[in-house]
Amino acid sequence: MRVPVRRRRGDLGFNLTPMIDVVFNLIVFFLVASHFSHAESEAPISLPVASQAGSNNVDPNRLTITVTATGEWSVAGRAVTLEEIDTMIRGGAEANPVNYSVHIRGDRAVRYEFIEPLLLASARNNVTSVRFNVVSP
């Protein structure tokens, strides 16, 4: 009687599961990162240069308002009116009256007449921390 000889096959197959997981995580990461980069780069503005600048840490208790050279206001890439800005400042100041701040990203060619209403809205709502974003030399 003949005994069947089993040929051992080496386990040469690759386990692709970890590689698929890594690729999926990279895809999700880049989709999320690109979404956030589009939210902050809504309008091309030319920031003024400062001789001294403080750190620009991310703070959840701040409102960043972008002012273009033509005087248009936007928050998080969405065009807003002065009344909407006033409402946003009031809501933030009521939620956190001590640590709330307003950051103004103004183009270097913007006229003061478009910045002054933002300063007055901050003062009306008792916001004492108003900062101007500039480019360090």
Backbone as CSV, one residue per row, in Angstrom:
resi,resn,N_x,N_y,N_z,CA_x,CA_y,CA_z,C_x,C_y,C_z
1,MET,0.825,-1.151,0.000,0.000,0.000,0.000,0.888,1.239,0.000
2,ARG,0.460,2.131,-0.806,1.248,3.336,-0.980,0.746,4.424,-0.037
3,VAL,1.654,5.003,0.694,1.312,6.070,1.640,1.445,7.406,0.901
4,PRO,0.390,8.190,0.919,0.479,9.478,0.221,1.483,10.395,0.927
5,VAL,2.284,10.997,0.128,3.291,11.911,0.663,2.708,13.314,0.631
6,ARG,2.698,13.906,1.766,2.200,15.284,1.827,3.356,16.233,1.577
7,ARG,3.123,17.049,0.657,4.138,18.061,0.405,3.794,19.281,1.258
8,ARG,4.778,19.682,1.989,4.556,20.846,2.848,4.712,22.106,2.014
9,ARG,3.738,22.852,2.074,3.819,24.149,1.420,4.253,25.162,2.472
10,GLY,5.190,25.929,2.114,5.603,26.996,3.016,4.522,28.069,3.047
11,ASP,4.348,28.660,4.169,3.342,29.713,4.286,3.920,30.984,3.682
12,LEU,3.782,31.104,2.376,4.372,32.220,1.666,3.400,33.370,1.458
13,GLY,2.168,33.234,1.860,1.191,34.293,1.675,1.447,35.459,2.624
14,PHE,1.104,36.635,2.194,1.270,37.824,3.016,-0.060,38.172,3.655
15,ASN,0.005,38.610,4.887,-1.193,39.088,5.565,-1.332,40.572,5.243
16,LEU,-2.311,40.906,4.428,-2.482,42.278,3.969,-3.347,43.124,4.894
17,THR,-3.921,42.542,5.908,-4.825,43.276,6.788,-4.161,44.481,7.449
18,PRO,-2.970,44.350,8.046,-2.362,45.543,8.660,-2.043,46.642,7.649
19,MET,-1.631,46.259,6.449,-1.317,47.261,5.445,-2.581,48.000,5.011
20,ILE,-3.682,47.286,4.864,-4.945,47.916,4.490,-5.397,48.865,5.591
21,ASP,-5.218,48.470,6.856,-5.575,49.344,7.975,-4.761,50.636,7.951
22,VAL,-3.468,50.520,7.703,-2.604,51.705,7.668,-3.003,52.620,6.515
23,VAL,-3.255,52.064,5.352,-3.652,52.867,4.196,-4.983,53.562,4.468
24,PHE,-5.919,52.872,5.071,-7.208,53.474,5.401,-7.024,54.637,6.381
25,ASN,-6.197,54.441,7.409,-5.947,55.517,8.376,-5.277,56.716,7.715
26,LEU,-4.356,56.482,6.788,-3.713,57.584,6.079,-4.710,58.356,5.220
27,ILE,-5.600,57.644,4.559,-6.616,58.305,3.738,-7.498,59.190,4.608
28,VAL,-7.955,58.664,5.736,-8.805,59.446,6.640,-8.042,60.663,7.157
29,PHE,-6.780,60.478,7.538,-5.979,61.591,8.049,-5.855,62.700,7.011
30,PHE,-5.521,62.356,5.773,-5.329,63.380,4.760,-6.644,64.060,4.377
31,LEU,-7.753,63.336,4.400,-9.044,63.971,4.136,-9.375,64.996,5.209
32,VAL,-9.168,64.632,6.463,-9.457,65.554,7.566,-8.498,66.740,7.533
33,ALA,-7.215,66.486,7.301,-6.223,67.568,7.272,-6.501,68.547,6.133
34,SER,-6.899,68.038,4.986,-7.175,68.940,3.868,-8.426,69.765,4.130
35,HIS,-9.393,69.203,4.841,-10.606,69.954,5.181,-10.265,71.135,6.076
36,PHE,-9.404,70.924,7.082,-9.045,72.000,7.994,-8.160,73.037,7.317
37,SER,-7.323,72.623,6.393,-6.469,73.602,5.721,-7.299,74.497,4.800
38,HIS,-8.379,73.977,4.222,-9.247,74.801,3.388,-10.047,75.780,4.228
39,ALA,-10.388,75.411,5.447,-11.189,76.283,6.303,-10.419,77.536,6.702
40,GLU,-9.121,77.444,6.883,-8.327,78.583,7.314,-7.789,79.420,6.164
41,SER,-7.794,78.905,4.964,-7.227,79.660,3.845,-8.336,80.137,2.917
42,GLU,-9.311,80.840,3.492,-10.466,81.231,2.709,-10.182,82.378,1.751
43,ALA,-9.426,83.367,2.175,-9.176,84.506,1.308,-7.689,84.826,1.326
44,PRO,-7.112,85.020,0.174,-5.683,85.348,0.159,-5.474,86.782,0.640
45,ILE,-4.843,86.921,1.793,-4.559,88.248,2.312,-3.067,88.355,2.560
46,SER,-2.589,89.562,2.585,-1.180,89.831,2.838,-1.073,90.445,4.222
47,LEU,-0.598,89.656,5.193,-0.511,90.136,6.562,0.644,91.117,6.709
48,PRO,0.485,92.121,7.588,1.593,93.039,7.838,2.709,92.349,8.607
49,VAL,3.912,92.914,8.539,5.078,92.347,9.207,5.289,93.074,10.530
50,ALA,5.562,92.313,11.593,5.787,92.895,12.915,7.235,92.704,13.324
51,SER,7.753,93.668,14.090,9.117,93.521,14.590,9.155,92.578,15.781
52,GLN,8.069,92.509,16.541,7.955,91.577,17.658,6.591,90.918,17.563
53,ALA,6.552,89.636,17.876,5.280,88.924,17.821,5.238,87.888,18.919
54,GLY,4.055,87.714,19.513,3.867,86.681,20.519,3.495,85.373,19.853
55,SER,3.397,84.330,20.655,3.025,83.029,20.101,1.556,83.032,19.724
56,ASN,1.210,82.223,18.745,-0.160,82.149,18.254,-0.722,80.771,18.568
57,ASN,-0.884,80.470,19.850,-1.403,79.176,20.268,-2.888,79.078,19.954
58,VAL,-3.326,77.874,19.641,-4.737,77.655,19.345,-5.521,77.718,20.645
59,ASP,-6.533,78.564,20.668,-7.335,78.757,21.865,-8.801,78.593,21.478
60,PRO,-9.520,77.701,22.138,-10.928,77.519,21.778,-11.794,78.716,22.148
61,ASN,-11.284,79.618,22.963,-12.057,80.774,23.407,-11.691,82.026,22.624
62,ARG,-11.479,81.878,21.329,-11.163,83.052,20.529,-11.974,83.041,19.240
63,LEU,-12.180,84.226,18.724,-12.861,84.409,17.450,-11.861,85.056,16.503
64,THR,-11.572,84.406,15.386,-10.640,84.952,14.401,-11.445,85.519,13.240
65,ILE,-11.277,86.809,13.004,-12.001,87.511,11.947,-10.994,87.913,10.874
66,THR,-11.270,87.550,9.632,-10.404,87.907,8.511,-11.004,89.105,7.789
67,VAL,-10.157,90.106,7.529,-10.598,91.308,6.822,-9.764,91.420,5.551
68,THR,-10.434,91.381,4.398,-9.718,91.476,3.124,-9.394,92.937,2.818
69,ALA,-8.596,93.158,1.798,-8.202,94.519,1.418,-9.401,95.355,0.991
70,THR,-10.453,94.696,0.518,-11.656,95.422,0.099,-12.626,95.659,1.245
71,GLY,-12.292,95.181,2.454,-13.129,95.435,3.623,-14.185,94.390,3.890
72,GLU,-14.072,93.222,3.283,-15.046,92.157,3.532,-14.608,91.356,4.748
73,TRP,-15.557,91.048,5.636,-15.278,90.284,6.847,-15.667,88.830,6.631
74,SER,-14.873,87.924,7.194,-15.230,86.507,7.151,-14.732,85.830,8.417
75,VAL,-15.481,84.811,8.824,-15.135,83.992,9.988,-15.182,82.543,9.527
76,ALA,-14.082,81.827,9.673,-13.967,80.417,9.278,-14.345,80.213,7.812
77,GLY,-13.966,81.170,6.961,-14.199,81.031,5.538,-15.573,81.448,5.064
78,ARG,-16.419,81.928,5.976,-17.785,82.322,5.618,-17.913,83.831,5.754
79,ALA,-18.404,84.485,4.717,-18.608,85.930,4.763,-19.686,86.253,5.790
80,VAL,-19.417,87.267,6.615,-20.352,87.641,7.677,-20.556,89.146,7.670
81,THR,-21.665,89.564,8.295,-21.959,90.986,8.449,-21.507,91.438,9.830
82,LEU,-21.534,92.740,10.049,-21.131,93.277,11.345,-22.086,92.816,12.447
83,GLU,-23.368,92.687,12.129,-24.336,92.220,13.125,-24.038,90.782,13.544
84,GLU,-23.667,89.941,12.571,-23.316,88.556,12.899,-22.048,88.495,13.746
85,ILE,-21.078,89.339,13.425,-19.845,89.381,14.217,-20.156,89.827,15.636
86,ASP,-21.002,90.842,15.776,-21.383,91.327,17.106,-22.054,90.222,17.912
87,THR,-22.915,89.437,17.257,-23.588,88.321,17.935,-22.586,87.250,18.345
88,MET,-21.622,86.949,17.469,-20.600,85.948,17.807,-19.749,86.407,18.989
89,ILE,-19.360,87.672,18.978,-18.542,88.195,20.080,-19.337,88.178,21.376
90,ARG,-20.605,88.596,21.316,-21.443,88.606,22.521,-21.607,87.199,23.079
91,GLY,-21.861,86.227,22.203,-22.031,84.844,22.657,-20.771,84.283,23.290
92,GLY,-19.627,84.548,22.679,-18.368,84.061,23.238,-18.019,84.735,24.546
93,ALA,-18.278,86.044,24.628,-17.963,86.782,25.853,-18.884,86.379,26.998
94,GLU,-20.127,86.052,26.697,-21.037,85.593,27.757,-20.658,84.199,28.230
95,ALA,-20.194,83.350,27.315,-19.814,81.987,27.686,-18.528,81.969,28.505
96,ASN,-17.601,82.843,28.180,-16.320,82.881,28.895,-15.863,84.337,29.003
97,PRO,-16.365,85.078,29.986,-16.060,86.510,30.058,-14.602,86.838,30.381
98,VAL,-13.872,85.917,30.979,-12.498,86.213,31.395,-11.489,85.928,30.288
99,ASN,-11.596,84.783,29.636,-10.561,84.338,28.696,-10.905,84.517,27.224
100,TYR,-12.025,85.103,26.885,-12.418,85.215,25.480,-11.590,86.295,24.790
101,SER,-11.143,86.006,23.562,-10.343,86.982,22.821,-10.786,87.033,21.363
102,VAL,-10.507,88.160,20.743,-10.818,88.377,19.333,-9.497,88.586,18.598
103,HIS,-9.278,87.807,17.536,-8.077,87.946,16.706,-8.507,88.484,15.347
104,ILE,-7.829,89.517,14.902,-8.159,90.148,13.625,-7.021,89.883,12.649
105,ARG,-7.350,89.196,11.547,-6.389,88.949,10.465,-6.718,89.932,9.350
106,GLY,-6.040,91.059,9.342,-6.328,92.087,8.352,-5.250,92.173,7.297
107,ASP,-5.658,92.341,6.066,-4.700,92.550,4.988,-3.941,93.844,5.263
108,ARG,-2.683,93.914,4.833,-1.895,95.116,5.119,-2.448,96.336,4.395
109,ALA,-3.260,96.147,3.359,-3.816,97.268,2.608,-5.217,97.659,3.076
110,VAL,-5.737,97.001,4.100,-7.092,97.309,4.558,-7.092,98.663,5.270
111,ARG,-8.170,99.420,5.078,-8.285,100.732,5.711,-8.868,100.578,7.106
112,TYR,-8.529,101.529,7.960,-8.942,101.477,9.364,-10.463,101.497,9.517
113,GLU,-11.165,102.072,8.572,-12.623,102.144,8.677,-13.276,100.754,8.705
114,PHE,-12.561,99.722,8.248,-13.094,98.365,8.296,-12.652,97.621,9.553
115,ILE,-11.631,98.134,10.244,-11.146,97.530,11.483,-11.865,98.118,12.690
116,GLU,-12.155,99.409,12.645,-12.763,100.101,13.785,-14.072,99.468,14.254
117,PRO,-14.999,99.069,13.366,-16.235,98.443,13.859,-15.983,97.157,14.649
118,LEU,-14.928,96.422,14.302,-14.599,95.201,15.040,-14.107,95.541,16.443
119,LEU,-13.303,96.592,16.547,-12.820,97.031,17.859,-13.968,97.551,18.718
120,LEU,-14.882,98.298,18.107,-16.031,98.818,18.855,-16.961,97.693,19.305
121,ALA,-17.160,96.688,18.454,-18.000,95.544,18.839,-17.369,94.790,19.999
122,SER,-16.054,94.665,19.991,-15.367,94.004,21.106,-15.521,94.814,22.383
123,ALA,-15.382,96.126,22.286,-15.518,96.985,23.469,-16.944,96.968,24.006
124,ARG,-17.943,96.976,23.108,-19.349,96.933,23.545,-19.650,95.670,24.333
125,ASN,-18.982,94.579,23.982,-19.244,93.290,24.630,-18.206,92.958,25.706
126,ASN,-17.451,93.970,26.149,-16.482,93.837,27.249,-15.386,92.814,26.968
127,VAL,-14.970,92.695,25.726,-13.837,91.833,25.386,-12.586,92.705,25.444
128,THR,-11.683,92.367,26.355,-10.486,93.190,26.543,-9.271,92.638,25.816
129,SER,-9.351,91.429,25.303,-8.215,90.828,24.604,-8.488,90.828,23.103
130,VAL,-7.934,91.832,22.425,-8.048,91.932,20.971,-6.634,91.907,20.410
131,ARG,-6.384,90.991,19.485,-5.043,90.843,18.915,-5.112,90.965,17.401
132,PHE,-4.009,91.453,16.851,-3.877,91.547,15.405,-2.858,90.514,14.953
133,ASN,-3.230,89.675,14.008,-2.308,88.667,13.474,-1.422,89.318,12.425
134,VAL,-0.117,89.104,12.567,0.861,89.659,11.638,1.865,88.577,11.285
135,VAL,2.695,88.846,10.294,3.739,87.917,9.885,5.041,88.350,10.548
136,SER,5.743,87.409,11.166,7.043,87.719,11.765,8.081,87.888,10.664
137,PRO,9.021,88.831,10.836,10.034,89.041,9.789,11.015,87.891,9.727
